[in-house]
Amino acid sequence: MGTLSNISYEAKKAYFARIRRKNYIASLRLEGFDVREHAADEKLPSKAEALAIHKCKATA
């Protein structure tokens, strides 16, 4: 069984980002927000995509 020192830095970074996201989704549920079951696993839009979405909504 490998220790954390044998795992690459990028793998550690990805793991903790995934855990941080799952914890955030769990905290939203605790606060009473309706969150989809697999919301933590979905890919987030890039900054440019998010800005384009909000720009379209603002002009509508």
N, C-alpha and C positions, 0 to 999 in steps of 0.2 A: 504494500500500500504506500503510495507516494505522500510525501509531506508537502506542506505549502511552499517550502523552499525549492522543490523540484518542479513546480508549476511556473509557467512563464508569466511575466508581468501582465501581458495582454489578457491572458486567460483569467487572472485574478481580477483585473479591472472589469472585464465583462461579467464575471460572476457577481461582483459586488454591485454593479450597475443593475443587474437583473434583480437581485435581492432588494435593493433600494426601491426599485420600481414596484415590486410586489408589496412591499411595506407601505408605500404611498397609496396604492389601490386599497389595501386593507384599511388604512386610516380613513380614506374617503367613505368606505362602507360603514365604519363605526360612526362617522359624523352624519350618516343618514342619506348620503348621495346614492343614486342608482347607478351602479357600475356593472358593465358586462362581465361575465364570468372570466373570459380570457383577455381582458383589456391589458393586462400587464405583458402579455406575449405579443401583442400587435406592434408592428413597426410604426414609429412616430413619423409624421411628415417632416421633410427638411424645412429649414427656416424659410426658403424661397417658396415652397409649396404652401406653408402656413400663411405667409403674407399674401399670396395670391388668393387663397380662400377668403381671407378676411377683407381683402380689397374688393372682391366680387360682392360680398355681403353688404359692404358699406355703400356701394353704388346702387344696389337694388332697392 
